[in-house]
Amino acid sequence: MQLPPGLDQCAKIVIDSYFIIDMEQNIVEFNRAFYSMLPRSVARTLKTKKCYEVLQLDVCQENCIARECWRSGSQVRLDENQRRVIDGDRQRFILSAIPSSTTRAR
C-alpha cells in the first residue's frame, strides 16, 4: 500500500506506534514502533490480521473508533485504554483515528 501524499513524509518522523487499516479493518501498513511492541510471532503476520485481532481492546468490538471516524468523517480519540495485546503483556494505549480523504463522510 502506498501512503497518501504528504502522509508518507509524516510517517517517517512519527515516533509513536501507528498502523493503517482498510475499510474491512485489515492492517495494511504500520511503522517500526508498532511492529516492535508486539510479540515476534504476531508482528511477522500483521498484514494478515484485522486490527481487533491484534489489539483485542474492549472498544474494538462495540465502539470501534475507526468505524466512528469513517461515519463522522472526523478524527476520534480515546485516552488511557489499558488492555492486553495478542500473545503479549498489558499495555496502555491512547487511540486516535483519522479518516483519509477517500473515507470522509459524504
Long-range contacts (C-beta under 8 A, 24 or more apart in sequence): 1-28, 1-29, 3-29, 4-100, 4-101, 19-46, 19-51, 21-50, 21-51, 21-66, 23-70, 23-103, 24-50, 25-50, 25-51, 25-52, 25-64, 25-66, 26-50, 26-51, 27-51, 27-54, 37-85, 37-88, 37-91, 38-85, 38-86, 38-88, 39-85, 39-86, 39-87, 39-88, 41-87, 42-85, 42-86, 42-87, 42-88, 53-86, 54-85, 54-86, 55-83, 55-85, 55-86, 55-93, 56-83, 56-84, 56-85, 56-86, 57-81, 57-83, 57-93, 57-95, 58-83, 59-95, 65-95, 65-96, 65-97, 66-97, 68-97, 69-97, 69-98, 69-99, 69-103, 70-99, 70-103, 70-105, 71-105, 72-105, 73-99, 73-103, 73-104, 73-105, 74-99, 75-99
